[in-house]
Amino acid sequence: MTVAPELCEQARRAKLNLSAILTCALQAELKRLEAQKWKNENIEGFNQLNRNNEEYGLLSDKYKVF
């Protein structure tokens, strides 16, 4: 892993915990990637559900009071 020397120095002066920051950033990015992967894997199912809802309406439509 490479970090620009000037950034490293600024972080040291600010007494930042680089390990904690990197850990949090990696966790957030991995979570984002996993969510994107899940969305990509399920997009066709969502599209089909939307088409069904457009064609047949929602199952709860008959219970609407407004």
PDB file with SEQRES, HELIX, SHEET and CRYST1 records, atoms N, CA, C and O in Angstrom:
SEQRES   1 A   66  MET THR VAL ALA PRO GLU LEU CYS GLU GLN ALA ARG ARG          
SEQRES   2 A   66  ALA LYS LEU ASN LEU SER ALA ILE LEU THR CYS ALA LEU          
SEQRES   3 A   66  GLN ALA GLU LEU LYS ARG LEU GLU ALA GLN LYS TRP LYS          
SEQRES   4 A   66  ASN GLU ASN ILE GLU GLY PHE ASN GLN LEU ASN ARG ASN          
SEQRES   5 A   66  ASN GLU GLU TYR GLY LEU LEU SER ASP LYS TYR LYS VAL          
SEQRES   6 A   66  PHE                                                          
HELIX    1 AA1 PRO A    5  ARG A   13  1                                   9    
HELIX    2 AA2 LEU A   18  TYR A   56  1                                  39    
HELIX    3 AA3 ASP A   61  TYR A   63  5                                   3    
CRYST1    1.000    1.000    1.000  90.00  90.00  90.00 P 1           1          
ATOM      1  N   MET A   1       0.854  -1.160   0.000  1.00  0.00           N  
ATOM      2  CA  MET A   1       0.000   0.000   0.000  1.00  0.00           C  
ATOM      3  C   MET A   1       0.901   1.224   0.000  1.00  0.00           C  
ATOM      4  O   MET A   1       1.898   1.281   0.720  1.00  0.00           O  
ATOM      5  N   THR A   2       0.539   2.185  -0.806  1.00  0.00           N  
ATOM      6  CA  THR A   2       1.325   3.409  -0.907  1.00  0.00           C  
ATOM      7  C   THR A   2       0.448   4.602  -0.552  1.00  0.00           C  
ATOM      8  O   THR A   2      -0.686   4.723  -1.017  1.00  0.00           O  
ATOM      9  N   VAL A   3       0.990   5.465   0.270  1.00  0.00           N  
ATOM     10  CA  VAL A   3       0.304   6.701   0.645  1.00  0.00           C  
ATOM     11  C   VAL A   3       1.244   7.853   0.333  1.00  0.00           C  
ATOM     12  O   VAL A   3       2.440   7.785   0.617  1.00  0.00           O  
ATOM     13  N   ALA A   4       0.703   8.901  -0.247  1.00  0.00           N  
ATOM     14  CA  ALA A   4       1.519  10.074  -0.557  1.00  0.00           C  
ATOM     15  C   ALA A   4       2.189  10.562   0.730  1.00  0.00           C  
ATOM     16  O   ALA A   4       1.523  10.717   1.754  1.00  0.00           O  
ATOM     17  N   PRO A   5       3.497  10.802   0.684  1.00  0.00           N  
ATOM     18  CA  PRO A   5       4.232  11.200   1.887  1.00  0.00           C  
ATOM     19  C   PRO A   5       3.654  12.430   2.582  1.00  0.00           C  
ATOM     20  O   PRO A   5       3.619  12.488   3.811  1.00  0.00           O  
ATOM     21  N   GLU A   6       3.202  13.411   1.804  1.00  0.00           N  
ATOM     22  CA  GLU A   6       2.661  14.620   2.429  1.00  0.00           C  
ATOM     23  C   GLU A   6       1.361  14.318   3.182  1.00  0.00           C  
ATOM     24  O   GLU A   6       1.092  14.915   4.224  1.00  0.00           O  
ATOM     25  N   LEU A   7       0.561  13.395   2.654  1.00  0.00           N  
ATOM     26  CA  LEU A   7      -0.662  12.994   3.364  1.00  0.00           C  
ATOM     27  C   LEU A   7      -0.329  12.252   4.651  1.00  0.00           C  
ATOM     28  O   LEU A   7      -0.957  12.463   5.689  1.00  0.00           O  
ATOM     29  N   CYS A   8       0.656  11.392   4.565  1.00  0.00           N  
ATOM     30  CA  CYS A   8       1.092  10.646   5.750  1.00  0.00           C  
ATOM     31  C   CYS A   8       1.562  11.611   6.838  1.00  0.00           C  
ATOM     32  O   CYS A   8       1.225  11.443   8.010  1.00  0.00           O  
ATOM     33  N   GLU A   9       2.318  12.594   6.458  1.00  0.00           N  
ATOM     34  CA  GLU A   9       2.831  13.570   7.427  1.00  0.00           C  
ATOM     35  C   GLU A   9       1.693  14.390   8.030  1.00  0.00           C  
ATOM     36  O   GLU A   9       1.670  14.620   9.239  1.00  0.00           O  
ATOM     37  N   GLN A  10       0.764  14.825   7.208  1.00  0.00           N  
ATOM     38  CA  GLN A  10      -0.390  15.571   7.723  1.00  0.00           C  
ATOM     39  C   GLN A  10      -1.198  14.716   8.699  1.00  0.00           C  
ATOM     40  O   GLN A  10      -1.647  15.208   9.733  1.00  0.00           O  
ATOM     41  N   ALA A  11      -1.378  13.459   8.376  1.00  0.00           N  
ATOM     42  CA  ALA A  11      -2.121  12.553   9.254  1.00  0.00           C  
ATOM     43  C   ALA A  11      -1.397  12.364  10.582  1.00  0.00           C  
ATOM     44  O   ALA A  11      -2.027  12.335  11.639  1.00  0.00           O  
ATOM     45  N   ARG A  12      -0.086  12.238  10.528  1.00  0.00           N  
ATOM     46  CA  ARG A  12       0.694  12.103  11.774  1.00  0.00           C  
ATOM     47  C   ARG A  12       0.556  13.346  12.639  1.00  0.00           C  
ATOM     48  O   ARG A  12       0.357  13.252  13.850  1.00  0.00           O  
ATOM     49  N   ARG A  13       0.663  14.516  12.006  1.00  0.00           N  
ATOM     50  CA  ARG A  13       0.531  15.765  12.763  1.00  0.00           C  
ATOM     51  C   ARG A  13      -0.861  15.899  13.384  1.00  0.00           C  
ATOM     52  O   ARG A  13      -1.016  16.452  14.473  1.00  0.00           O  
ATOM     53  N   ALA A  14      -1.859  15.391  12.682  1.00  0.00           N  
ATOM     54  CA  ALA A  14      -3.230  15.458  13.186  1.00  0.00           C  
ATOM     55  C   ALA A  14      -3.539  14.308  14.150  1.00  0.00           C  
ATOM     56  O   ALA A  14      -4.645  14.201  14.680  1.00  0.00           O  
ATOM     57  N   LYS A  15      -2.536  13.452  14.364  1.00  0.00           N  
ATOM     58  CA  LYS A  15      -2.674  12.294  15.253  1.00  0.00           C  
ATOM     59  C   LYS A  15      -3.840  11.380  14.832  1.00  0.00           C  
ATOM     60  O   LYS A  15      -4.591  10.871  15.663  1.00  0.00           O  
ATOM     61  N   LEU A  16      -3.954  11.199  13.532  1.00  0.00           N  
ATOM     62  CA  LEU A  16      -4.990  10.320  13.002  1.00  0.00           C  
ATOM     63  C   LEU A  16      -4.551   8.864  13.099  1.00  0.00           C  
ATOM     64  O   LEU A  16      -3.370   8.550  12.948  1.00  0.00           O  
ATOM     65  N   ASN A  17      -5.496   7.993  13.348  1.00  0.00           N  
ATOM     66  CA  ASN A  17      -5.236   6.559  13.393  1.00  0.00           C  
ATOM     67  C   ASN A  17      -5.479   6.010  11.987  1.00  0.00           C  
ATOM     68  O   ASN A  17      -6.611   5.704  11.611  1.00  0.00           O  
ATOM     69  N   LEU A  18      -4.404   5.892  11.226  1.00  0.00           N  
ATOM     70  CA  LEU A  18      -4.532   5.468   9.830  1.00  0.00           C  
ATOM     71  C   LEU A  18      -5.103   4.062   9.705  1.00  0.00           C  
ATOM     72  O   LEU A  18      -5.867   3.782   8.781  1.00  0.00           O  
ATOM     73  N   SER A  19      -4.744   3.185  10.620  1.00  0.00           N  
ATOM     74  CA  SER A  19      -5.274   1.821  10.572  1.00  0.00           C  
ATOM     75  C   SER A  19      -6.788   1.822  10.730  1.00  0.00           C  
ATOM     76  O   SER A  19      -7.490   1.127   9.996  1.00  0.00           O  
ATOM     77  N   ALA A  20      -7.290   2.594  11.676  1.00  0.00           N  
ATOM     78  CA  ALA A  20      -8.737   2.661  11.900  1.00  0.00           C  
ATOM     79  C   ALA A  20      -9.437   3.297  10.707  1.00  0.00           C  
ATOM     80  O   ALA A  20     -10.504   2.842  10.294  1.00  0.00           O  
ATOM     81  N   ILE A  21      -8.843   4.342  10.156  1.00  0.00           N  
ATOM     82  CA  ILE A  21      -9.437   5.019   9.002  1.00  0.00           C  
ATOM     83  C   ILE A  21      -9.482   4.078   7.803  1.00  0.00           C  
ATOM     84  O   ILE A  21     -10.497   3.997   7.112  1.00  0.00           O  
ATOM     85  N   LEU A  22      -8.391   3.372   7.558  1.00  0.00           N  
ATOM     86  CA  LEU A  22      -8.347   2.429   6.444  1.00  0.00           C  
ATOM     87  C   LEU A  22      -9.349   1.301   6.650  1.00  0.00           C  
ATOM     88  O   LEU A  22     -10.041   0.906   5.712  1.00  0.00           O  
ATOM     89  N   THR A  23      -9.432   0.785   7.863  1.00  0.00           N  
ATOM     90  CA  THR A  23     -10.380  -0.285   8.159  1.00  0.00           C  
ATOM     91  C   THR A  23     -11.807   0.164   7.878  1.00  0.00           C  
ATOM     92  O   THR A  23     -12.566  -0.553   7.227  1.00  0.00           O  
ATOM     93  N   CYS A  24     -12.173   1.338   8.360  1.00  0.00           N  
ATOM     94  CA  CYS A  24     -13.529   1.865   8.130  1.00  0.00           C  
ATOM     95  C   CYS A  24     -13.791   2.085   6.644  1.00  0.00           C  
ATOM     96  O   CYS A  24     -14.862   1.746   6.141  1.00  0.00           O  
ATOM     97  N   ALA A  25     -12.824   2.646   5.954  1.00  0.00           N  
ATOM     98  CA  ALA A  25     -12.991   2.915   4.523  1.00  0.00           C  
ATOM     99  C   ALA A  25     -13.142   1.614   3.739  1.00  0.00           C  
ATOM    100  O   ALA A  25     -13.974   1.527   2.835  1.00  0.00           O  
ATOM    101  N   LEU A  26     -12.347   0.610   4.077  1.00  0.00           N  
ATOM    102  CA  LEU A  26     -12.450  -0.678   3.389  1.00  0.00           C  
ATOM    103  C   LEU A  26     -13.785  -1.354   3.677  1.00  0.00           C  
ATOM    104  O   LEU A  26     -14.406  -1.917   2.775  1.00  0.00           O  
ATOM    105  N   GLN A  27     -14.224  -1.301   4.924  1.00  0.00           N  
ATOM    106  CA  GLN A  27     -15.519  -1.892   5.267  1.00  0.00           C  
ATOM    107  C   GLN A  27     -16.644  -1.215   4.493  1.00  0.00           C  
ATOM    108  O   GLN A  27     -17.529  -1.889   3.965  1.00  0.00           O  
ATOM    109  N   ALA A  28     -16.614   0.095   4.424  1.00  0.00           N  
ATOM    110  CA  ALA A  28     -17.655   0.837   3.710  1.00  0.00           C  
ATOM    111  C   ALA A  28     -17.643   0.503   2.221  1.00  0.00           C  
ATOM    112  O   ALA A  28     -18.700   0.308   1.620  1.00  0.00           O  
ATOM    113  N   GLU A  29     -16.475   0.437   1.634  1.00  0.00           N  
ATOM    114  CA  GLU A  29     -16.377   0.138   0.198  1.00  0.00           C  
ATOM    115  C   GLU A  29     -16.815  -1.289  -0.098  1.00  0.00           C  
ATOM    116  O   GLU A  29     -17.501  -1.534  -1.090  1.00  0.00           O  
ATOM    117  N   LEU A  30     -16.425  -2.231   0.754  1.00  0.00           N  
ATOM    118  CA  LEU A  30     -16.841  -3.618   0.556  1.00  0.00           C  
ATOM    119  C   LEU A  30     -18.354  -3.765   0.704  1.00  0.00           C  
ATOM    120  O   LEU A  30     -18.978  -4.526  -0.035  1.00  0.00           O  
ATOM    121  N   LYS A  31     -18.937  -3.050   1.645  1.00  0.00           N  
ATOM    122  CA  LYS A  31     -20.392  -3.073   1.825  1.00  0.00           C  
ATOM    123  C   LYS A  31     -21.085  -2.496   0.593  1.00  0.00           C  
ATOM    124  O   LYS A  31     -22.094  -3.032   0.135  1.00  0.00           O  
ATOM    125  N   ARG A  32     -20.543  -1.404   0.060  1.00  0.00           N  
ATOM    126  CA  ARG A  32     -21.107  -0.788  -1.135  1.00  0.00           C  
ATOM    127  C   ARG A  32     -21.029  -1.745  -2.323  1.00  0.00           C  
ATOM    128  O   ARG A  32     -21.989  -1.881  -3.081  1.00  0.00           O  
ATOM    129  N   LEU A  33     -19.880  -2.407  -2.481  1.00  0.00           N  
ATOM    130  CA  LEU A  33     -19.705  -3.352  -3.589  1.00  0.00           C  
ATOM    131  C   LEU A  33     -20.653  -4.542  -3.461  1.00  0.00           C  
ATOM    132  O   LEU A  33     -21.212  -5.002  -4.456  1.00  0.00           O  
ATOM    133  N   GLU A  34     -20.833  -5.037  -2.243  1.00  0.00           N  
ATOM    134  CA  GLU A  34     -21.735  -6.164  -2.020  1.00  0.00           C  
ATOM    135  C   GLU A  34     -23.176  -5.776  -2.350  1.00  0.00           C  
ATOM    136  O   GLU A  34     -23.911  -6.563  -2.945  1.00  0.00           O  
ATOM    137  N   ALA A  35     -23.576  -4.573  -1.967  1.00  0.00           N  
ATOM    138  CA  ALA A  35     -24.926  -4.092  -2.275  1.00  0.00           C  
ATOM    139  C   ALA A  35     -25.110  -3.953  -3.785  1.00  0.00           C  
ATOM    140  O   ALA A  35     -26.161  -4.312  -4.318  1.00  0.00           O  
ATOM    141  N   GLN A  36     -24.104  -3.440  -4.469  1.00  0.00           N  
ATOM    142  CA  GLN A  36     -24.180  -3.292  -5.924  1.00  0.00           C  
ATOM    143  C   GLN A  36     -24.254  -4.654  -6.598  1.00  0.00           C  
ATOM    144  O   GLN A  36     -25.008  -4.839  -7.553  1.00  0.00           O  
ATOM    145  N   LYS A  37     -23.471  -5.609  -6.099  1.00  0.00           N  
ATOM    146  CA  LYS A  37     -23.495  -6.967  -6.652  1.00  0.00           C  
ATOM    147  C   LYS A  37     -24.886  -7.579  -6.480  1.00  0.00           C  
ATOM    148  O   LYS A  37     -25.422  -8.172  -7.416  1.00  0.00           O  
ATOM    149  N   TRP A  38     -25.477  -7.436  -5.278  1.00  0.00           N  
ATOM    150  CA  TRP A  38     -26.809  -7.971  -5.009  1.00  0.00           C  
ATOM    151  C   TRP A  38     -27.837  -7.338  -5.947  1.00  0.00           C  
ATOM    152  O   TRP A  38     -28.698  -8.024  -6.497  1.00  0.00           O  
ATOM    153  N   LYS A  39     -27.732  -6.021  -6.119  1.00  0.00           N  
ATOM    154  CA  LYS A  39     -28.662  -5.314  -7.005  1.00  0.00           C  
ATOM    155  C   LYS A  39     -28.534  -5.835  -8.432  1.00  0.00           C  
ATOM    156  O   LYS A  39     -29.540  -6.095  -9.093  1.00  0.00           O  
ATOM    157  N   ASN A  40     -27.299  -5.989  -8.910  1.00  0.00           N  
ATOM    158  CA  ASN A  40     -27.069  -6.480 -10.271  1.00  0.00           C  
ATOM    159  C   ASN A  40     -27.607  -7.896 -10.451  1.00  0.00           C  
ATOM    160  O   ASN A  40     -28.156  -8.229 -11.502  1.00  0.00           O  
ATOM    161  N   GLU A  41     -27.446  -8.730  -9.418  1.00  0.00           N  
ATOM    162  CA  GLU A  41     -27.910 -10.111  -9.501  1.00  0.00           C  
ATOM    163  C   GLU A  41     -29.436 -10.196  -9.490  1.00  0.00           C  
ATOM    164  O   GLU A  41     -30.002 -11.168  -9.990  1.00  0.00           O  
ATOM    165  N   ASN A  42     -30.096  -9.203  -8.934  1.00  0.00           N  
ATOM    166  CA  ASN A  42     -31.546  -9.262  -8.755  1.00  0.00           C  
ATOM    167  C   ASN A  42     -32.325  -8.272  -9.613  1.00  0.00           C  
ATOM    168  O   ASN A  42     -33.547  -8.187  -9.494  1.00  0.00           O  
ATOM    169  N   ILE A  43     -31.649  -7.529 -10.468  1.00  0.00           N  
ATOM    170  CA  ILE A  43     -32.307  -6.476 -11.235  1.00  0.00           C  
ATOM    171  C   ILE A  43     -33.410  -7.028 -12.137  1.00  0.00           C  
ATOM    172  O   ILE A  43     -34.464  -6.405 -12.271  1.00  0.00           O  
ATOM    173  N   GLU A  44     -33.185  -8.176 -12.751  1.00  0.00           N  
ATOM    174  CA  GLU A  44     -34.212  -8.729 -13.639  1.00  0.00           C  
ATOM    175  C   GLU A  44     -35.460  -9.109 -12.850  1.00  0.00           C  
ATOM    176  O   GLU A  44     -36.578  -8.916 -13.328  1.00  0.00           O  
ATOM    177  N   GLY A  45     -35.279  -9.641 -11.664  1.00  0.00           N  
ATOM    178  CA  GLY A  45     -36.426  -9.959 -10.819  1.00  0.00           C  
ATOM    179  C   GLY A  45     -37.216  -8.720 -10.446  1.00  0.00           C  
ATOM    180  O   GLY A  45     -38.447  -8.734 -10.464  1.00  0.00           O  
ATOM    181  N   PHE A  46     -36.509  -7.641 -10.107  1.00  0.00           N  
ATOM    182  CA  PHE A  46     -37.180  -6.376  -9.793  1.00  0.00           C  
ATOM    183  C   PHE A  46     -37.934  -5.848 -11.009  1.00  0.00           C  
ATOM    184  O   PHE A  46     -39.065  -5.375 -10.896  1.00  0.00           O  
ATOM    185  N   ASN A  47     -37.300  -5.936 -12.154  1.00  0.00           N  
ATOM    186  CA  ASN A  47     -37.950  -5.462 -13.382  1.00  0.00           C  
ATOM    187  C   ASN A  47     -39.214  -6.264 -13.678  1.00  0.00           C  
ATOM    188  O   ASN A  47     -40.237  -5.699 -14.065  1.00  0.00           O  
ATOM    189  N   GLN A  48     -39.143  -7.583 -13.494  1.00  0.00           N  
ATOM    190  CA  GLN A  48     -40.320  -8.428 -13.725  1.00  0.00           C  
ATOM    191  C   GLN A  48     -41.422  -8.094 -12.728  1.00  0.00           C  
ATOM    192  O   GLN A  48     -42.592  -8.025 -13.101  1.00  0.00           O  
ATOM    193  N   LEU A  49     -41.066  -7.887 -11.476  1.00  0.00           N  
ATOM    194  CA  LEU A  49     -42.052  -7.509 -10.461  1.00  0.00           C  
ATOM    195  C   LEU A  49     -42.720  -6.183 -10.821  1.00  0.00           C  
ATOM    196  O   LEU A  49     -43.933  -6.035 -10.678  1.00  0.00           O  
ATOM    197  N   ASN A  50     -41.930  -5.226 -11.285  1.00  0.00           N  
ATOM    198  CA  ASN A  50     -42.492  -3.941 -11.707  1.00  0.00           C  
ATOM    199  C   ASN A  50     -43.443  -4.108 -12.893  1.00  0.00           C  
ATOM    200  O   ASN A  50     -44.497  -3.473 -12.942  1.00  0.00           O  
ATOM    201  N   ARG A  51     -43.070  -4.959 -13.841  1.00  0.00           N  
ATOM    202  CA  ARG A  51     -43.952  -5.207 -14.994  1.00  0.00           C  
ATOM    203  C   ARG A  51     -45.264  -5.850 -14.533  1.00  0.00           C  
ATOM    204  O   ARG A  51     -46.342  -5.478 -14.997  1.00  0.00           O  
ATOM    205  N   ASN A  52     -45.163  -6.814 -13.622  1.00  0.00           N  
ATOM    206  CA  ASN A  52     -46.371  -7.459 -13.092  1.00  0.00           C  
ATOM    207  C   ASN A  52     -47.256  -6.447 -12.372  1.00  0.00           C  
ATOM    208  O   ASN A  52     -48.475  -6.452 -12.541  1.00  0.00           O  
ATOM    209  N   ASN A  53     -46.645  -5.582 -11.574  1.00  0.00           N  
ATOM    210  CA  ASN A  53     -47.414  -4.565 -10.847  1.00  0.00           C  
ATOM    211  C   ASN A  53     -48.100  -3.601 -11.809  1.00  0.00           C  
ATOM    212  O   ASN A  53     -49.237  -3.191 -11.576  1.00  0.00           O  
ATOM    213  N   GLU A  54     -47.411  -3.241 -12.884  1.00  0.00           N  
ATOM    214  CA  GLU A  54     -48.007  -2.342 -13.869  1.00  0.00           C  
ATOM    215  C   GLU A  54     -49.171  -3.018 -14.591  1.00  0.00           C  
ATOM    216  O   GLU A  54     -50.191  -2.388 -14.869  1.00  0.00           O  
ATOM    217  N   GLU A  55     -49.008  -4.297 -14.890  1.00  0.00           N  
ATOM    218  CA  GLU A  55     -50.038  -5.011 -15.644  1.00  0.00           C  
ATOM    219  C   GLU A  55     -51.225  -5.419 -14.771  1.00  0.00           C  
ATOM    220  O   GLU A  55     -52.376  -5.282 -15.186  1.00  0.00           O  
ATOM    221  N   TYR A  56     -50.953  -5.914 -13.578  1.00  0.00           N  
ATOM    222  CA  TYR A  56     -52.014  -6.478 -12.739  1.00  0.00           C  
ATOM    223  C   TYR A  56     -52.336  -5.649 -11.500  1.00  0.00           C  
ATOM    224  O   TYR A  56     -53.324  -5.923 -10.817  1.00  0.00           O  
ATOM    225  N   GLY A  57     -51.529  -4.654 -11.203  1.00  0.00           N  
ATOM    226  CA  GLY A  57     -51.718  -3.871  -9.984  1.00  0.00           C  
ATOM    227  C   GLY A  57     -51.119  -4.588  -8.780  1.00  0.00           C  
ATOM    228  O   GLY A  57     -50.606  -5.702  -8.887  1.00  0.00           O  
ATOM    229  N   LEU A  58     -51.197  -3.931  -7.647  1.00  0.00           N  
ATOM    230  CA  LEU A  58     -50.667  -4.503  -6.414  1.00  0.00           C  
ATOM    231  C   LEU A  58     -51.704  -5.402  -5.760  1.00  0.00           C  
ATOM    232  O   LEU A  58     -52.906  -5.191  -5.922  1.00  0.00           O  
ATOM    233  N   LEU A  59     -51.246  -6.394  -5.030  1.00  0.00           N  
ATOM    234  CA  LEU A  59     -52.169  -7.267  -4.314  1.00  0.00           C  
ATOM    235  C   LEU A  59     -52.982  -6.491  -3.280  1.00  0.00           C  
ATOM    236  O   LEU A  59     -54.101  -6.882  -2.946  1.00  0.00           O  
ATOM    237  N   SER A  60     -52.432  -5.414  -2.784  1.00  0.00           N  
ATOM    238  CA  SER A  60     -53.100  -4.630  -1.740  1.00  0.00           C  
ATOM    239  C   SER A  60     -54.040  -3.561  -2.300  1.00  0.00           C  
ATOM    240  O   SER A  60     -54.664  -2.833  -1.528  1.00  0.00           O  
ATOM    241  N   ASP A  61     -54.151  -3.453  -3.614  1.00  0.00           N  
ATOM    242  CA  ASP A  61     -54.982  -2.396  -4.210  1.00  0.00           C  
ATOM    243  C   ASP A  61     -56.429  -2.432  -3.714  1.00  0.00           C  
ATOM    244  O   ASP A  61     -57.042  -1.382  -3.520  1.00  0.00           O  
ATOM    245  N   LYS A  62     -56.974  -3.620  -3.511  1.00  0.00           N  
ATOM    246  CA  LYS A  62     -58.379  -3.706  -3.102  1.00  0.00           C  
ATOM    247  C   LYS A  62     -58.606  -3.237  -1.668  1.00  0.00           C  
ATOM    248  O   LYS A  62     -59.749  -3.038  -1.256  1.00  0.00           O  
ATOM    249  N   TYR A  63     -57.528  -3.058  -0.903  1.00  0.00           N  
ATOM    250  CA  TYR A  63     -57.654  -2.622   0.484  1.00  0.00           C  
ATOM    251  C   TYR A  63     -57.426  -1.127   0.663  1.00  0.00           C  
ATOM    252  O   TYR A  63     -57.522  -0.620   1.781  1.00  0.00           O  
ATOM    253  N   LYS A  64     -57.130  -0.422  -0.407  1.00  0.00           N  
ATOM    254  CA  LYS A  64     -56.895   1.020  -0.315  1.00  0.00           C  
ATOM    255  C   LYS A  64     -58.186   1.729   0.064  1.00  0.00           C  
ATOM    256  O   LYS A  64     -59.265   1.383  -0.416  1.00  0.00           O  
ATOM    257  N   VAL A  65     -58.058   2.727   0.931  1.00  0.00           N  
ATOM    258  CA  VAL A  65     -59.234   3.477   1.355  1.00  0.00           C  
ATOM    259  C   VAL A  65     -59.204   4.908   0.841  1.00  0.00           C  
ATOM    260  O   VAL A  65     -60.102   5.688   1.159  1.00  0.00           O  
ATOM    261  N   PHE A  66     -58.207   5.269   0.064  1.00  0.00           N  
ATOM    262  CA  PHE A  66     -58.137   6.634  -0.463  1.00  0.00           C  
ATOM    263  C   PHE A  66     -58.319   6.641  -1.953  1.00  0.00           C  
ATOM    264  O   PHE A  66     -58.289   7.703  -2.574  1.00  0.00           O  
TER     265      PHE A  66                                                      
END                                                                             
